[in-house]
């Protein structure tokens, strides 16, 4: 299966490695995903945010969506993989009251996700 277009120009080589659905932050969003992606050619790592809404106009059959990406360091990518792998365990353990120390993630080189 072809991936998304890598912002470094490698072609359709950006593949989703991890995806977690989160509670929509907007009353107009129906689905929101936090995703991690990896380029199979240049080894770039990305954090992406996907928001989908079905609240479009009545005459439109197309869903509206936003899919933005941010290039991140490999270290941050690895930490996020670990967190996402264990999110269900953390939610169960802390019953949605999980509080962690603040983590700073520098998001640079914003790009639009393209097929």
Secondary structure, DSSP 8 states (H G I E B T S, - for coil): ---B--TTS--S-EEEEEEEEE--SSTT-SEEEEEEEEETTT--EEEEEEEEE--S-TT--S-EEEEEEEEE-HHHHHHHHHHHHTHHHHHHHHTT-----------EEEEE---
